[in-house]
Amino acid sequence: MPRTASELSPRLSFPDGVLVVDKPAGPTSHDIVAVARRMTGVKKVGHTGTLDPLASGVLPLVLGRATRLAQFLSGAEKEYDADIELGASTTTYDRAGTLVVRGQPRAVSSVTDRDVEDTVASLRGVLLQQPPAFSAKKIDGDRAYDLARKNADLQLEAVAVTAHLLEVVAWTGTRLRVRLICSAGFYVRSLAHEIGERLGTGAHLAGLIRTRSGDFTLDGAVSIADLDRNPAAIADRVVRLEALLPAFPALRLTAEGIALAGKGNFVTSRHLEGAPDLPETGRVRLIHPDGHLVAVAVPKAVGGRRVLHPGVVLE
């Protein structure tokens, strides 16, 4: 049984920020959040994008005030290594499901390299993807997987997603491995199922490793076992608030600007060091002179002038 942070050290304090965990296959993302909450002693812990139980790899956990930034982190692109088993479809589109037999599927032995390459190529770019029936999608307030377990007739709406990169890594026997870089909301299980449908063989997801989520990679990830053994060292691995969202431009506040932004009030150019021109679109980080993140703001036009509205305040 993992020890809690208080049992390990009453002085141990985890900073607000992102802790990148290398999730093992088996537990749910919610399970990992619960374990991290117990072991760090941090009350507010969340994640930035669910990994299915059979999947492993990068699971960024937001700690403390970083939970307020999860909305910006969850939309980041993801990168995966996926193992797809050709020859059999399942109800869940992965190896945890029940085999589905429809008609006479094509023999995998008749599939050529060209068939595989052409099928994979046809799924690159923007496509309308049908989410699995066994998913966390909501239908009239109910989770799709709960309805699917009751054998309800589900009609999940197709969603536009993007495969920025999709390539064959290896194909041996009935096992196909692909590398994928995709938009948020992409179901790799649905990709595996669709490959099987287009080849005519049927297919399901046999294994999945998420190697990247936005700026976070496996290289910077820690295991739950590492967290249990040496929490003090792991606390030093937390990506602090000021290092998050590097794609958002940073503007440094004046003393007056700090007081305004900290209360969620509009900030103008004169409340920023150097009085820079304000952007017309996008989001910006509002930074304290000492370097810490005060707020994330969006530009607005108010009364004929351009201002910044601190939509998320971290003070």
C-alpha angles and dihedrals in degrees: 000000000000114000121238123245091251091055091051097046130344089209097051112118125180115212123232111266142076125318111194111215126194096224115212121224112265111044123078122245087252089055090055091049090052093049092047091049090055096043099045097038089227111140098202112058128150140153134239101227134001122254115202116244094254091051126087135191140060115024111165111208119203114217128201114323090004087078085077089062096050091098090064096043098047093064094060121117118263134216125210145177106213131190113207123193112213121207103048136058123204136202093248095038089241138076092272092068135085118266115259119208119194121171121309109330118210115262112254089222089068093057114104131208088250091053091054096044093048092048093049091046091053090060097054121106127017117350141161105249126199110222116227116264086234096064139109092255113130124235114188089334097313126107112248092230091057091052092044091055087056089053091245117169101250127197107186115188115245114247129210110244134163133229101200090181129012120167140160112249099176141344119196124164106316096339121097122186120198135179116222136188109186148161123267113278094037114141110213088191089061090050091054091048093048092050088055091048094050093046091045092229100097119236143194138195109269100177140356136194121185105211098178141018111187107304094347121096140177089258089069097040128110129204126238086242090057090051091052095048101045114009093165091060091045091052087063089056094063112116103233124230094253091058095052126098096020090171090068112084114247123228121187118228129225120227090266090047091054091055092049099043092045089062095043094253125145118277123207132196092269089061090062128078109260092013093250125192109269120240119249097218142014130042131293135198115235108214131200114231088251089059103254122130114257102175148333111241140187126210119249137177110235124173093344095308133095118244139168118242114206098221094173117037121192101181 
